[in-house]
């Protein structure tokens, strides 16, 4: 009897997805621990806060799209930010179906504290690379991000929570 076909080998040491997941777990994990310890923020709440802090005023739907979050996780993160007094939601007077988000003064203060820590973590991670390598990495990562958006965002549109 012939033996079954041999499965392909993943070669984790060369897998970009494996590397991205590991980097996210290590660096993101330490950042998320800091967010939780200082402010009681979950990783999802920090992601929402980061988007609102950078782009406010912004709709909930746009945050979900940019943060790659489904409506359930987005709603939970916004509820946590509300409970902490960090988020202000307003109904858009021009389109009452839209919810516009802003950080409260307390949310703005937390954001202003966490942003430099996040930037420092990224700088520490990229310290092994020279300026040209960092620019190349940013360009290539941006292209892969856009490709993933084109491939998956159209089929996974569950970000209608406004």
Beta strands, then each sheet from edge to edge (+ up, - down):
strand 1: 58-59
strand 2: 87-91
strand 3: 99-103
sheet 1: 1+ 3- 2+
end
